[in-house]
Amino acid sequence: MRPILRAQSFSRILLLHLGRLSDAVFALPACAALRERFPEARITAFATSWGGELLALSGTISDIWPVKSAQLADLLQPWNVWEVLQAVREFQRRQYELAIDFRPSGGTILLALAARVPARLAALPPEGFARLLFNVWRVPDDPRRHRVDRYLDGLRALGVSPTVRVPALRTDPAADERFERWLRARGVEAGELLVGIAPEADPGAALWPSERFLDLAHQLTHHFRVRLLDVSLGRGGRARFPKGTLALRARSLRELASALARCTLVVSGDAGPGHIAAALGVPTLMLGCAHTRRPLGAEHRCVERDALATCSVERVFEIASEMLGRSRTTALFRS
């Protein structure tokens, strides 16, 4: 392992992130801290198209090199190999000085080596012999810490001292305008409250039963004058929501972010939509997340995965009602 002097500066940095959208949200404070530490650097994100858009909305990335898949097997398919080779050649030409791998895998490790990046740092330590392929020392990792903090810990070797711990995103004004037109075309009036709902969870995460999500949706529409907006990225179960529910079929991360930002409250499983909403500052009730993946910020609430199985619809409705009341009060004071 090579130490990095705190006074050392980098002008060309390559970020490798082929993780899920939720993991990309957790990486936002690290990206912001990196930009603050190296304000003049060209920081390129090698990520999936949606992950790259998310990082771009943070305002910390110089440019993006999008890829179609996060899986090494897909990247090695004949129709994708040319795209990968183009990336390698271009990265060699740009002469990146530092590569930071947020989710080390065989594909990202090989890419950094093939691109001849001299300094390679793993934001999260890989398993087994793959550790030997990274040559920048990082502090010992503690899996009990929040994923945001683990990413920030990985940057300490670069002399990065983060000033912000909460992920933050902004929306694209053009996408905001398109979404408002979309709402008007469906009869949504100005000022009408939207509640986003996403009954899904990342692979390996706990998922609240779909029938409980459905029961909650009916209670929210019955007791509050709100319009439900299905912001899930999956395709199952949309027809079962109450009449009048809007089904968003976002074609890009920007469209999804603009829709989430318009919501008064978002109720979600431990998945991308919920984490993106929280990063946008939208009060988010997340069901089934681990303590190390909970939304950060006082305006958010969560039911952790250990308590999810016994969490009733009535209890979740009680929490959502409290959050809706607080959001309405805040909106009144702002107006």
Contacts in CASP RR format, 6 or more apart in sequence:
PFRMAT RR
TARGET T0000
AUTHOR 0000-0000-0000
METHOD contacts of the structure
MODEL  1
MRPILRAQSFSRILLLHLGRLSDAVFALPACAALRERFPEARITAFATSW
GGELLALSGTISDIWPVKSAQLADLLQPWNVWEVLQAVREFQRRQYELAI
DFRPSGGTILLALAARVPARLAALPPEGFARLLFNVWRVPDDPRRHRVDR
YLDGLRALGVSPTVRVPALRTDPAADERFERWLRARGVEAGELLVGIAPE
ADPGAALWPSERFLDLAHQLTHHFRVRLLDVSLGRGGRARFPKGTLALRA
RSLRELASALARCTLVVSGDAGPGHIAAALGVPTLMLGCAHTRRPLGAEH
RCVERDALATCSVERVFEIASEMLGRSRTTALFRS
1 134 0 8 1.000
1 135 0 8 1.000
1 136 0 8 1.000
1 137 0 8 1.000
2 119 0 8 1.000
2 135 0 8 1.000
2 136 0 8 1.000
2 137 0 8 1.000
3 137 0 8 1.000
3 157 0 8 1.000
4 119 0 8 1.000
4 136 0 8 1.000
4 137 0 8 1.000
4 157 0 8 1.000
4 158 0 8 1.000
4 159 0 8 1.000
6 158 0 8 1.000
6 159 0 8 1.000
8 158 0 8 1.000
9 38 0 8 1.000
9 41 0 8 1.000
10 38 0 8 1.000
10 41 0 8 1.000
10 97 0 8 1.000
10 98 0 8 1.000
10 119 0 8 1.000
10 158 0 8 1.000
11 38 0 8 1.000
11 40 0 8 1.000
11 41 0 8 1.000
11 42 0 8 1.000
11 97 0 8 1.000
12 41 0 8 1.000
12 42 0 8 1.000
12 44 0 8 1.000
12 94 0 8 1.000
12 95 0 8 1.000
12 96 0 8 1.000
12 97 0 8 1.000
12 98 0 8 1.000
13 34 0 8 1.000
13 38 0 8 1.000
13 41 0 8 1.000
13 42 0 8 1.000
13 43 0 8 1.000
13 44 0 8 1.000
13 96 0 8 1.000
13 97 0 8 1.000
13 98 0 8 1.000
13 99 0 8 1.000
13 100 0 8 1.000
14 44 0 8 1.000
14 46 0 8 1.000
14 91 0 8 1.000
14 96 0 8 1.000
14 98 0 8 1.000
14 99 0 8 1.000
14 100 0 8 1.000
14 112 0 8 1.000
14 115 0 8 1.000
14 117 0 8 1.000
15 31 0 8 1.000
15 34 0 8 1.000
15 43 0 8 1.000
15 44 0 8 1.000
15 45 0 8 1.000
15 46 0 8 1.000
15 47 0 8 1.000
15 55 0 8 1.000
15 61 0 8 1.000
15 99 0 8 1.000
15 100 0 8 1.000
15 102 0 8 1.000
16 46 0 8 1.000
16 47 0 8 1.000
16 99 0 8 1.000
16 100 0 8 1.000
16 101 0 8 1.000
16 102 0 8 1.000
16 103 0 8 1.000
16 108 0 8 1.000
16 111 0 8 1.000
16 112 0 8 1.000
17 23 0 8 1.000
17 24 0 8 1.000
17 27 0 8 1.000
17 45 0 8 1.000
17 46 0 8 1.000
17 47 0 8 1.000
17 51 0 8 1.000
17 52 0 8 1.000
17 55 0 8 1.000
17 102 0 8 1.000
17 103 0 8 1.000
18 46 0 8 1.000
18 47 0 8 1.000
18 48 0 8 1.000
18 67 0 8 1.000
18 70 0 8 1.000
18 103 0 8 1.000
18 105 0 8 1.000
18 107 0 8 1.000
18 108 0 8 1.000
19 47 0 8 1.000
19 48 0 8 1.000
19 51 0 8 1.000
19 70 0 8 1.000
19 102 0 8 1.000
19 103 0 8 1.000
20 202 0 8 1.000
20 272 0 8 1.000
21 50 0 8 1.000
21 51 0 8 1.000
21 54 0 8 1.000
21 253 0 8 1.000
21 271 0 8 1.000
21 272 0 8 1.000
21 275 0 8 1.000
21 276 0 8 1.000
22 202 0 8 1.000
22 270 0 8 1.000
22 271 0 8 1.000
22 272 0 8 1.000
22 274 0 8 1.000
22 275 0 8 1.000
22 293 0 8 1.000
23 102 0 8 1.000
23 103 0 8 1.000
23 147 0 8 1.000
24 47 0 8 1.000
24 51 0 8 1.000
24 52 0 8 1.000
24 54 0 8 1.000
24 55 0 8 1.000
25 54 0 8 1.000
25 167 0 8 1.000
25 169 0 8 1.000
25 272 0 8 1.000
25 275 0 8 1.000
25 276 0 8 1.000
25 278 0 8 1.000
25 279 0 8 1.000
26 146 0 8 1.000
26 147 0 8 1.000
26 148 0 8 1.000
26 151 0 8 1.000
26 167 0 8 1.000
26 275 0 8 1.000
26 293 0 8 1.000
27 55 0 8 1.000
27 102 0 8 1.000
27 123 0 8 1.000
27 151 0 8 1.000
28 55 0 8 1.000
28 58 0 8 1.000
28 60 0 8 1.000
28 167 0 8 1.000
28 168 0 8 1.000
28 169 0 8 1.000
28 279 0 8 1.000
29 148 0 8 1.000
29 151 0 8 1.000
29 152 0 8 1.000
29 162 0 8 1.000
29 164 0 8 1.000
29 165 0 8 1.000
29 166 0 8 1.000
29 167 0 8 1.000
29 168 0 8 1.000
30 102 0 8 1.000
30 123 0 8 1.000
30 148 0 8 1.000
30 151 0 8 1.000
30 152 0 8 1.000
30 154 0 8 1.000
30 155 0 8 1.000
30 160 0 8 1.000
30 162 0 8 1.000
31 43 0 8 1.000
31 55 0 8 1.000
31 58 0 8 1.000
31 60 0 8 1.000
31 61 0 8 1.000
32 58 0 8 1.000
32 60 0 8 1.000
32 162 0 8 1.000
32 164 0 8 1.000
32 168 0 8 1.000
33 152 0 8 1.000
33 155 0 8 1.000
33 160 0 8 1.000
33 161 0 8 1.000
33 162 0 8 1.000
33 163 0 8 1.000
33 164 0 8 1.000
34 43 0 8 1.000
34 60 0 8 1.000
34 100 0 8 1.000
34 155 0 8 1.000
34 158 0 8 1.000
34 160 0 8 1.000
35 41 0 8 1.000
35 43 0 8 1.000
35 59 0 8 1.000
35 60 0 8 1.000
36 160 0 8 1.000
36 162 0 8 1.000
36 163 0 8 1.000
37 155 0 8 1.000
37 158 0 8 1.000
37 159 0 8 1.000
37 160 0 8 1.000
37 161 0 8 1.000
41 62 0 8 1.000
42 62 0 8 1.000
42 63 0 8 1.000
42 94 0 8 1.000
43 60 0 8 1.000
43 61 0 8 1.000
43 62 0 8 1.000
44 61 0 8 1.000
44 62 0 8 1.000
44 63 0 8 1.000
44 64 0 8 1.000
44 65 0 8 1.000
44 94 0 8 1.000
44 96 0 8 1.000
45 51 0 8 1.000
45 52 0 8 1.000
45 55 0 8 1.000
45 56 0 8 1.000
45 61 0 8 1.000
45 63 0 8 1.000
45 64 0 8 1.000
45 65 0 8 1.000
46 65 0 8 1.000
46 67 0 8 1.000
46 87 0 8 1.000
46 108 0 8 1.000
46 111 0 8 1.000
47 55 0 8 1.000
47 64 0 8 1.000
47 65 0 8 1.000
47 66 0 8 1.000
47 67 0 8 1.000
48 66 0 8 1.000
48 67 0 8 1.000
48 68 0 8 1.000
48 69 0 8 1.000
48 70 0 8 1.000
49 66 0 8 1.000
49 67 0 8 1.000
49 68 0 8 1.000
49 253 0 8 1.000
50 252 0 8 1.000
50 253 0 8 1.000
51 253 0 8 1.000
52 61 0 8 1.000
52 64 0 8 1.000
52 66 0 8 1.000
52 253 0 8 1.000
53 64 0 8 1.000
53 252 0 8 1.000
53 253 0 8 1.000
53 254 0 8 1.000
54 169 0 8 1.000
54 253 0 8 1.000
54 257 0 8 1.000
54 276 0 8 1.000
55 61 0 8 1.000
55 64 0 8 1.000
56 64 0 8 1.000
57 169 0 8 1.000
57 170 0 8 1.000
57 171 0 8 1.000
57 172 0 8 1.000
57 253 0 8 1.000
57 254 0 8 1.000
57 257 0 8 1.000
58 168 0 8 1.000
58 169 0 8 1.000
58 170 0 8 1.000
59 170 0 8 1.000
65 87 0 8 1.000
65 90 0 8 1.000
65 91 0 8 1.000
67 75 0 8 1.000
67 80 0 8 1.000
67 83 0 8 1.000
67 84 0 8 1.000
67 87 0 8 1.000
68 74 0 8 1.000
68 80 0 8 1.000
68 83 0 8 1.000
69 75 0 8 1.000
69 80 0 8 1.000
72 105 0 8 1.000
72 106 0 8 1.000
72 107 0 8 1.000
74 80 0 8 1.000
75 81 0 8 1.000
75 84 0 8 1.000
75 107 0 8 1.000
76 84 0 8 1.000
84 111 0 8 1.000
87 111 0 8 1.000
87 115 0 8 1.000
88 111 0 8 1.000
88 114 0 8 1.000
88 115 0 8 1.000
91 111 0 8 1.000
91 115 0 8 1.000
91 117 0 8 1.000
92 114 0 8 1.000
92 115 0 8 1.000
92 116 0 8 1.000
96 115 0 8 1.000
96 117 0 8 1.000
97 117 0 8 1.000
97 118 0 8 1.000
97 119 0 8 1.000
98 117 0 8 1.000
98 118 0 8 1.000
98 119 0 8 1.000
98 120 0 8 1.000
98 121 0 8 1.000
98 136 0 8 1.000
98 158 0 8 1.000
99 112 0 8 1.000
99 115 0 8 1.000
99 117 0 8 1.000
99 119 0 8 1.000
99 120 0 8 1.000
99 121 0 8 1.000
100 121 0 8 1.000
100 123 0 8 1.000
100 155 0 8 1.000
101 108 0 8 1.000
101 109 0 8 1.000
101 112 0 8 1.000
101 120 0 8 1.000
101 121 0 8 1.000
101 122 0 8 1.000
101 123 0 8 1.000
101 126 0 8 1.000
101 134 0 8 1.000
102 123 0 8 1.000
102 124 0 8 1.000
102 151 0 8 1.000
103 123 0 8 1.000
103 124 0 8 1.000
104 122 0 8 1.000
104 124 0 8 1.000
104 125 0 8 1.000
104 126 0 8 1.000
104 130 0 8 1.000
104 134 0 8 1.000
106 130 0 8 1.000
109 126 0 8 1.000
109 130 0 8 1.000
109 133 0 8 1.000
109 134 0 8 1.000
112 120 0 8 1.000
113 120 0 8 1.000
113 133 0 8 1.000
119 135 0 8 1.000
119 136 0 8 1.000
120 133 0 8 1.000
120 134 0 8 1.000
120 135 0 8 1.000
120 136 0 8 1.000
121 134 0 8 1.000
121 136 0 8 1.000
121 138 0 8 1.000
121 154 0 8 1.000
121 155 0 8 1.000
121 157 0 8 1.000
121 158 0 8 1.000
122 131 0 8 1.000
122 134 0 8 1.000
122 138 0 8 1.000
122 154 0 8 1.000
123 138 0 8 1.000
123 150 0 8 1.000
123 151 0 8 1.000
123 154 0 8 1.000
123 155 0 8 1.000
124 141 0 8 1.000
124 150 0 8 1.000
124 151 0 8 1.000
124 154 0 8 1.000
125 131 0 8 1.000
125 138 0 8 1.000
125 141 0 8 1.000
126 133 0 8 1.000
126 134 0 8 1.000
136 157 0 8 1.000
136 158 0 8 1.000
137 157 0 8 1.000
138 153 0 8 1.000
138 154 0 8 1.000
138 156 0 8 1.000
138 157 0 8 1.000
139 153 0 8 1.000
139 154 0 8 1.000
139 156 0 8 1.000
139 157 0 8 1.000
141 150 0 8 1.000
141 153 0 8 1.000
141 154 0 8 1.000
142 150 0 8 1.000
142 153 0 8 1.000
143 150 0 8 1.000
143 292 0 8 1.000
144 292 0 8 1.000
145 153 0 8 1.000
145 292 0 8 1.000
146 291 0 8 1.000
146 292 0 8 1.000
146 293 0 8 1.000
146 294 0 8 1.000
146 296 0 8 1.000
147 292 0 8 1.000
147 293 0 8 1.000
148 165 0 8 1.000
148 167 0 8 1.000
148 296 0 8 1.000
149 165 0 8 1.000
152 160 0 8 1.000
152 162 0 8 1.000
152 165 0 8 1.000
155 162 0 8 1.000
165 296 0 8 1.000
166 296 0 8 1.000
166 297 0 8 1.000
167 275 0 8 1.000
167 278 0 8 1.000
167 279 0 8 1.000
167 296 0 8 1.000
168 279 0 8 1.000
168 281 0 8 1.000
169 257 0 8 1.000
169 276 0 8 1.000
169 279 0 8 1.000
169 280 0 8 1.000
170 280 0 8 1.000
171 254 0 8 1.000
171 257 0 8 1.000
171 258 0 8 1.000
171 261 0 8 1.000
171 280 0 8 1.000
172 254 0 8 1.000
172 257 0 8 1.000
172 258 0 8 1.000
175 252 0 8 1.000
175 254 0 8 1.000
175 255 0 8 1.000
175 257 0 8 1.000
175 258 0 8 1.000
176 258 0 8 1.000
176 261 0 8 1.000
176 262 0 8 1.000
178 255 0 8 1.000
178 258 0 8 1.000
179 255 0 8 1.000
179 258 0 8 1.000
179 259 0 8 1.000
179 262 0 8 1.000
180 262 0 8 1.000
183 246 0 8 1.000
183 262 0 8 1.000
186 246 0 8 1.000
188 194 0 8 1.000
188 227 0 8 1.000
188 246 0 8 1.000
192 225 0 8 1.000
192 226 0 8 1.000
192 227 0 8 1.000
193 224 0 8 1.000
193 225 0 8 1.000
193 226 0 8 1.000
193 227 0 8 1.000
193 264 0 8 1.000
193 324 0 8 1.000
193 328 0 8 1.000
194 226 0 8 1.000
194 227 0 8 1.000
194 228 0 8 1.000
194 229 0 8 1.000
194 246 0 8 1.000
194 262 0 8 1.000
194 263 0 8 1.000
194 264 0 8 1.000
195 220 0 8 1.000
195 224 0 8 1.000
195 226 0 8 1.000
195 227 0 8 1.000
195 228 0 8 1.000
195 229 0 8 1.000
195 263 0 8 1.000
195 264 0 8 1.000
195 265 0 8 1.000
195 266 0 8 1.000
195 267 0 8 1.000
195 320 0 8 1.000
195 324 0 8 1.000
196 228 0 8 1.000
196 229 0 8 1.000
196 230 0 8 1.000
196 231 0 8 1.000
196 260 0 8 1.000
196 263 0 8 1.000
196 265 0 8 1.000
196 266 0 8 1.000
196 267 0 8 1.000
196 268 0 8 1.000
196 277 0 8 1.000
197 213 0 8 1.000
197 216 0 8 1.000
197 217 0 8 1.000
197 228 0 8 1.000
197 229 0 8 1.000
197 230 0 8 1.000
197 231 0 8 1.000
197 232 0 8 1.000
197 241 0 8 1.000
197 266 0 8 1.000
197 267 0 8 1.000
197 268 0 8 1.000
198 230 0 8 1.000
198 231 0 8 1.000
198 232 0 8 1.000
198 233 0 8 1.000
198 266 0 8 1.000
198 267 0 8 1.000
198 268 0 8 1.000
198 269 0 8 1.000
198 271 0 8 1.000
198 272 0 8 1.000
198 273 0 8 1.000
198 274 0 8 1.000
199 207 0 8 1.000
199 208 0 8 1.000
199 210 0 8 1.000
199 213 0 8 1.000
199 214 0 8 1.000
199 232 0 8 1.000
199 237 0 8 1.000
199 268 0 8 1.000
199 269 0 8 1.000
200 207 0 8 1.000
200 232 0 8 1.000
200 233 0 8 1.000
200 234 0 8 1.000
200 268 0 8 1.000
200 269 0 8 1.000
200 271 0 8 1.000
200 273 0 8 1.000
201 207 0 8 1.000
201 269 0 8 1.000
201 270 0 8 1.000
201 271 0 8 1.000
201 288 0 8 1.000
202 270 0 8 1.000
202 271 0 8 1.000
202 272 0 8 1.000
205 269 0 8 1.000
205 270 0 8 1.000
205 271 0 8 1.000
205 288 0 8 1.000
205 289 0 8 1.000
205 290 0 8 1.000
205 293 0 8 1.000
205 305 0 8 1.000
206 270 0 8 1.000
206 288 0 8 1.000
206 305 0 8 1.000
206 308 0 8 1.000
206 309 0 8 1.000
207 269 0 8 1.000
207 288 0 8 1.000
208 269 0 8 1.000
208 287 0 8 1.000
208 288 0 8 1.000
208 308 0 8 1.000
208 311 0 8 1.000
208 316 0 8 1.000
210 237 0 8 1.000
210 240 0 8 1.000
212 313 0 8 1.000
212 316 0 8 1.000
213 267 0 8 1.000
214 240 0 8 1.000
214 241 0 8 1.000
215 313 0 8 1.000
216 267 0 8 1.000
216 313 0 8 1.000
216 316 0 8 1.000
216 317 0 8 1.000
216 320 0 8 1.000
217 228 0 8 1.000
217 241 0 8 1.000
217 242 0 8 1.000
217 245 0 8 1.000
218 242 0 8 1.000
219 313 0 8 1.000
219 317 0 8 1.000
220 226 0 8 1.000
220 228 0 8 1.000
220 317 0 8 1.000
220 320 0 8 1.000
221 228 0 8 1.000
221 242 0 8 1.000
221 245 0 8 1.000
223 317 0 8 1.000
223 321 0 8 1.000
224 321 0 8 1.000
224 324 0 8 1.000
226 264 0 8 1.000
226 324 0 8 1.000
227 244 0 8 1.000
227 245 0 8 1.000
227 246 0 8 1.000
228 241 0 8 1.000
228 242 0 8 1.000
228 244 0 8 1.000
228 245 0 8 1.000
228 246 0 8 1.000
229 245 0 8 1.000
229 246 0 8 1.000
229 248 0 8 1.000
229 259 0 8 1.000
229 263 0 8 1.000
230 238 0 8 1.000
230 241 0 8 1.000
230 245 0 8 1.000
230 246 0 8 1.000
230 247 0 8 1.000
230 248 0 8 1.000
231 248 0 8 1.000
231 250 0 8 1.000
231 256 0 8 1.000
231 259 0 8 1.000
231 260 0 8 1.000
231 263 0 8 1.000
231 266 0 8 1.000
231 268 0 8 1.000
231 273 0 8 1.000
231 277 0 8 1.000
232 238 0 8 1.000
232 271 0 8 1.000
232 273 0 8 1.000
233 250 0 8 1.000
233 256 0 8 1.000
233 271 0 8 1.000
233 272 0 8 1.000
233 273 0 8 1.000
238 245 0 8 1.000
238 247 0 8 1.000
241 247 0 8 1.000
248 255 0 8 1.000
248 256 0 8 1.000
248 259 0 8 1.000
250 256 0 8 1.000
250 259 0 8 1.000
253 276 0 8 1.000
256 273 0 8 1.000
256 276 0 8 1.000
257 276 0 8 1.000
257 280 0 8 1.000
260 266 0 8 1.000
260 273 0 8 1.000
260 274 0 8 1.000
260 276 0 8 1.000
260 277 0 8 1.000
260 280 0 8 1.000
260 282 0 8 1.000
261 277 0 8 1.000
261 280 0 8 1.000
261 282 0 8 1.000
263 277 0 8 1.000
263 282 0 8 1.000
264 282 0 8 1.000
264 283 0 8 1.000
264 324 0 8 1.000
264 327 0 8 1.000
264 328 0 8 1.000
264 331 0 8 1.000
265 282 0 8 1.000
265 283 0 8 1.000
265 284 0 8 1.000
265 285 0 8 1.000
265 320 0 8 1.000
265 323 0 8 1.000
265 324 0 8 1.000
265 327 0 8 1.000
266 273 0 8 1.000
266 274 0 8 1.000
266 277 0 8 1.000
266 278 0 8 1.000
266 282 0 8 1.000
266 283 0 8 1.000
266 284 0 8 1.000
266 285 0 8 1.000
267 284 0 8 1.000
267 285 0 8 1.000
267 287 0 8 1.000
267 316 0 8 1.000
267 320 0 8 1.000
268 274 0 8 1.000
268 277 0 8 1.000
268 284 0 8 1.000
268 285 0 8 1.000
268 286 0 8 1.000
268 287 0 8 1.000
269 286 0 8 1.000
269 287 0 8 1.000
269 288 0 8 1.000
269 289 0 8 1.000
270 286 0 8 1.000
270 287 0 8 1.000
270 288 0 8 1.000
270 289 0 8 1.000
270 290 0 8 1.000
270 293 0 8 1.000
270 305 0 8 1.000
274 284 0 8 1.000
274 286 0 8 1.000
274 295 0 8 1.000
275 286 0 8 1.000
275 295 0 8 1.000
277 284 0 8 1.000
278 284 0 8 1.000
278 286 0 8 1.000
278 295 0 8 1.000
278 296 0 8 1.000
278 297 0 8 1.000
278 300 0 8 1.000
281 299 0 8 1.000
283 299 0 8 1.000
283 300 0 8 1.000
283 301 0 8 1.000
283 323 0 8 1.000
283 326 0 8 1.000
283 327 0 8 1.000
284 295 0 8 1.000
284 299 0 8 1.000
284 300 0 8 1.000
284 301 0 8 1.000
285 300 0 8 1.000
285 301 0 8 1.000
285 302 0 8 1.000
285 303 0 8 1.000
285 316 0 8 1.000
285 319 0 8 1.000
285 320 0 8 1.000
285 323 0 8 1.000
286 294 0 8 1.000
286 295 0 8 1.000
286 300 0 8 1.000
286 301 0 8 1.000
286 302 0 8 1.000
286 303 0 8 1.000
287 302 0 8 1.000
287 303 0 8 1.000
287 308 0 8 1.000
287 311 0 8 1.000
287 316 0 8 1.000
288 302 0 8 1.000
288 303 0 8 1.000
288 304 0 8 1.000
288 305 0 8 1.000
288 308 0 8 1.000
289 295 0 8 1.000
289 302 0 8 1.000
289 304 0 8 1.000
289 305 0 8 1.000
290 304 0 8 1.000
290 305 0 8 1.000
291 304 0 8 1.000
294 300 0 8 1.000
294 302 0 8 1.000
294 304 0 8 1.000
295 302 0 8 1.000
299 323 0 8 1.000
299 326 0 8 1.000
301 319 0 8 1.000
301 323 0 8 1.000
303 311 0 8 1.000
303 315 0 8 1.000
303 316 0 8 1.000
303 319 0 8 1.000
END
